[in-house]
Amino acid sequence: MGKSLMQKDLSQAETAGENALWSLYLVRDTLTSAKRWGFVDLFGGGLITDLVKHSKIDTAGPQIAKAKEDLLIFEDKLKNIQVPADLRMEIGSFLSFADFFFDGPIADYLIQSEIQKTLEDIDDAITHVESIINSIRLQQEVK
């Protein structure tokens, strides 16, 4: 019975990790697009360019909220399984990438460096979530 419970916990953690990963990929794609439109806007884009950039940034807000929620669920599922400590401790630090999106109506004030910093944080989170998922998969093969 203990073995099947462990398999269930590993499977749930893997699924939660995959959900978090997909959410992070979606945010990364949206912010990458916003960044591209922001560059166009910096070099003489017009009203349409500005509207598209702001639309992308507005879209990223709820996506970031979803990614943060998925990361919290993943973190919770990791409590039931054995994951190397260096990987486990990192998850919480990646939740901060979403913070500035919830500080107010920042779409009008968001600048390229903030988008770039968020993209870097998301890439770091993706790398760590992928590492944890790989660790989970290795445990499943052993069990």
PyMOL commands that set and color helices and strands:
alter all, ss='L'
color gray80, all
select helices_A, chain A and resi 2-42+47-78+85-88+91-102+106-108+112-142
alter helices_A, ss='H'
color red, helices_A
deselect
rebuild
show_as cartoon
